[in-house]
Amino acid sequence: MFYRCPTEAHEVLRHQSNLNSGEAHAHVQQVRLIGGGGTKIGVGITAAARHFPRPDLIIVITDGDTDWPKRGPRGIPVVCVMVSANQTAPRWIHKVIQVPLR
């Protein structure tokens, strides 16, 4: 099920080895995910936490093969969508959703 909010766009910050600019999307189908390795996930989480307006939630989609920061952002829950069964997320992650790739 996809969440749709017709009156409000949600900002997506894509992060790989560098942070791409934010994009506002009203529908999840508009989001383009790109990957290829080299992610420093802490840089993306920190950038999202410092964004204005401050996010209510940060969602990370990853294979987990990254150097996780020692702590999460203060006062912002982080949900991790893990696309690998071979990795684990740090304990400060609020919720881990395992979605193994075929």
Backbone hydrogen bonds in HBPLUS format (Angstrom, degrees):
<---DONOR---> <-ACCEPTOR-->    atom                        ^
c    i                          cat <-CA-CA->   ^        H-A-AA   ^      H-
h    n   atom  resd res      DA  || num        DHA   H-A  angle D-A-AA Bond
n    s   type  num  typ     dist DA aas  dist angle  dist       angle   num
A0008-GLU N   A0005-CYS O   3.30 MM   3  5.73 165.9  2.33 117.3 121.4     1
A0010-HIS N   A0025-HIS O   2.73 MM  15  5.28 171.6  1.73 146.5 143.5     2
A0025-HIS N   A0010-HIS O   2.82 MM  15  5.28 163.0  1.85 141.8 147.0     3
A0012-VAL N   A0023-GLU O   2.77 MM  11  5.28 160.8  1.80 151.7 157.5     4
A0023-GLU N   A0012-VAL O   2.99 MM  11  5.28 149.7  2.09 136.8 146.3     5
A0020-ASN N   A0014-ARG O   2.95 MM   6  5.44 162.1  1.98 161.7 166.0     6
A0016-GLN N   A0018-ASN O   3.16 MM   2  5.26 175.9  2.17 141.6 141.1     7
A0030-GLN N   A0027-HIS O   3.03 MM   3  5.70 163.0  2.06 119.6 124.9     8
A0031-VAL N   A0028-VAL O   3.17 MM   3  5.61 162.1  2.20 114.4 119.6     9
A0043-VAL N   A0040-LYS O   2.98 MM   3  5.76 139.3  2.15 122.9 131.7    10
A0045-ILE N   A0041-ILE O   2.97 MM   4  6.24 162.3  2.00 156.4 161.5    11
A0046-THR N   A0042-GLY O   2.91 MM   4  5.94 162.7  1.94 145.9 151.1    12
A0047-ALA N   A0043-VAL O   2.98 MM   4  6.12 159.7  2.02 145.0 150.9    13
A0048-ALA N   A0044-GLY O   2.97 MM   4  6.14 157.6  2.02 145.7 151.8    14
A0049-ALA N   A0045-ILE O   2.93 MM   4  6.13 159.1  1.97 149.4 155.2    15
A0050-ARG N   A0046-THR O   3.03 MM   4  6.22 140.3  2.19 145.0 155.1    16
A0051-HIS N   A0048-ALA O   3.19 MM   3  5.13 155.0  2.25 100.7 108.2    17
A0058-ILE N   A0077-PRO O   3.05 MM  19  6.40 160.9  2.08 159.5 165.2    18
A0079-VAL N   A0058-ILE O   2.88 MM  21  6.30 160.3  1.91 161.4 167.9    19
A0060-VAL N   A0079-VAL O   2.81 MM  19  6.18 165.4  1.83 165.2 170.3    20
A0081-VAL N   A0060-VAL O   2.69 MM  21  6.02 170.2  1.70 168.3 171.9    21
A0062-THR N   A0081-VAL O   3.01 MM  19  6.35 162.0  2.04 163.3 167.4    22
A0083-VAL N   A0062-THR O   2.86 MM  21  6.04 165.3  1.88 149.5 154.6    23
A0066-THR N   A0064-GLY O   2.92 MM   2  5.53 129.4  2.19 107.2  92.1    24
A0094-HIS N   A0078-VAL O   2.89 MM  16  5.53 139.4  2.05 149.5 162.3    25
A0080-CYS N   A0095-LYS O   2.85 MM  15  6.24 167.3  1.86 166.3 169.9    26
A0097-ILE N   A0080-CYS O   2.80 MM  17  6.19 164.5  1.82 163.3 167.5    27
A0082-MET N   A0097-ILE O   2.82 MM  15  5.99 150.2  1.90 147.6 157.7    28
A0099-VAL N   A0082-MET O   2.75 MM  17  5.86 173.7  1.76 160.7 159.5    29
A0093-ILE N   A0090-PRO O   3.25 MM   3  5.90 165.8  2.27 117.5 121.8    30
